[in-house]
Amino acid sequence: MTGHVHAFEAKEGGRYRMALVYDKSEHGNRGKTSDETDIVEGRFVELRPNERVVQQVEFESEDPAFAGIMTITWAPETISGGTRVRVTCANVPEGISREDHEAGLSSTLANLAGFTERNPRA
């Protein structure tokens, strides 16, 4: 998967827009916006450094199974030897299976871990 960020305002009330483009070899399901793409519109509801990030996200799709605004909360917690990040999601569109959602979040968390390990002051 490749991500393309088209807009990004990192502030409370700020918005972002991104496209997630699936490599056909790694994605057996259709994208939500097109066969290979998910377009996501998001808004930062709350930004509390070292406490939590709350976002509302919506997929651009003509399929009603992907309609609605999902709320995602990221909450970092300092633990021995590092940081644990708890992610909770509310109002997940019915078209997103639990397995696909968990796989996507796991991939995102792995990417975050890799980034912070390479950039410890980020």
N, C-alpha and C positions, 0 to 999 in steps of 0.2 A: 504494500500500500504506500502511496505517496500522498502527502498532504500539501495543499497550496493554500496559504493564508492570503485572503484578498482584502481584509480590513481587520484592524486590531486596535482597540482602545482599552488599555489596561487601567481602568478606573471604575469605581462604582457607577453604575448606569451606562458604562461604556459597552460598545457592541463589538462583535467580531463576526466574520463570515469566512468560511473555509470550505474547500472541496477536498474530499477524500477519494482518491482514485485507486481502485483495486486492480492489482495485477491479476490477470485471468488465472494464472497458475496457483494463486493462493486464495481465491475467492470463488466458492461454488454457488453462492446465492447472488441474486440480482441486487444491484444497488438500490437505494431508495429514490434517488432522483432520476437516474438512468441505469442502463444495464451495469455499468462499471463505476458509477459515481454516486456519492452522497454529498449533497450540499447542505451545510449546517449554518443556521443563523443563531448567534448566541448573544446573551446580555449578562454582564456581571452585576448581580444583585447585591452581593456583599463581598468585600475584600478586607479581611482582617489578617494582617501579616502574622505568621506563625500560629494562627488559630484556625481559620477556615476561609474557603473560597466557595461562594454559592453562585451558580450559573443557571440561567434558564436557556434551554436550547430547543430549537425546532428544526426538523428536517424539511427541506423543500421536496415535496412529493405530491403527485396527483392521487396516490393510493391512500384512501382513508385509514388504512391500518397503521400508517406512519404519522398520522395527524396528531396535533396537540403539542403542548409545551411541557417538556421534561425538565425537572429541577435536579441538578447534580450538586452535591456538597462534598468538597474535599476538605478533610481535617487532618493536618499533620500532628503527630504526637512524638515527642522525643522519647526514645527508649535506649536501653544500654546498647551501645555500638552503632547507633544510627537513628533513623526516623521511620516511623510507621505512618502510612497515609491511609486513612479510612475514607472510602468513597461510598456515599449513599445516593440512591436515585429514586425519585418519586415521579409518578405519572409516566412511566415508560410506555411508549406506544405499543399496542398489542401486536403489531407486526414484527417486533424485535423479540426473538426468542431469548430465553434466559441464557442459553448456551452461547449464542452469538454475542449477547451483551457482556457476559463474563469474559469471553475471549477478547473482545475489544478493550474492555477496561484493563484486563491483565496485560495486554500489549502496551497500552498507554502507560501503565505504571512501570513496566519494564523499561520503556523509553525514558521516562522521567528519572528512574534510578540510574540508568546509564549516563544521562546528561549531567546529573548532579555529582556523580562520581568523577566525571571528566572535568567538571567545573565546580569545585567545592565552594566557591564564593558566590555562586549564582543564587 
